[in-house]
Amino acid sequence: MDVEKYSKQRFESSDAASARELADGLQDDVVKEIHDAVYEAFLKVIEALNDRGHKLTPYEEIRPGDLSFRDEPVEGQWCLRLACDVVISAGYSDMRTADEIEAEIMKGSN
């Protein structure tokens, strides 16, 4: 992962929209960075469950941050479902105060 592009200097020299884009990129890159470790650990659990009688297989495309398995003995009828959703959250301050940001969030939830 190229952490240089997420330096403090890059964030500080950005306007609010650019800082948001940088933070979004950081979130995506961190999920990609940790995906292999999360996937490996999750597969160990899947294998252990399958060793105990389940037949869990992926049922959606495996993507960084989104792992979904299910035991579907008959098409359309599944038994156990096990999924792992990884959420990485990043942000950087902008010109708004905390009160302004909270007011914006509350306005959006109405």
C-alpha positions, 0 to 999 in steps of 0.5 A, a space after each residue: 500500500 502506498 501510504 505516501 499519498 495519504 501523508 498529512 501534508 497531502 490532506 492539509 493541502 487539499 480542500 474539503 472535497 479533495 480531502 474527502 476523496 483522499 479519505 475515501 481512497 485510504 478506506 479502499 486501500 486499507 480494506 485491500 491491504 487487510 483483505 488477505 489476512 481477513 479472508 484467510 482467517 475467515 476461511 479457517 472458520 468456514 473449513 472448521 464448520 464444513 468439517 462439522 457437517 456444513 457445506 458452506 460455499 461462496 454465494 457472491 463474488 468475494 471482494 475485499 471487505 465482503 465475504 459471503 458463504 452459505 450452505 445451500 443443499 437444495 438450490 434456493 433453500 439454504 441452511 447456514 449463512 455466514 458473512 463477513 463485512 469489513 468496514 474501514 472508516 476514514 475522514 479528515 477535518 474540513 472548514 466546518 465545525 463539529 456542530 455544523 457537521 452534526 447539523 448536516 447529519 441530522 438534516 440528512 436523517 429526516 
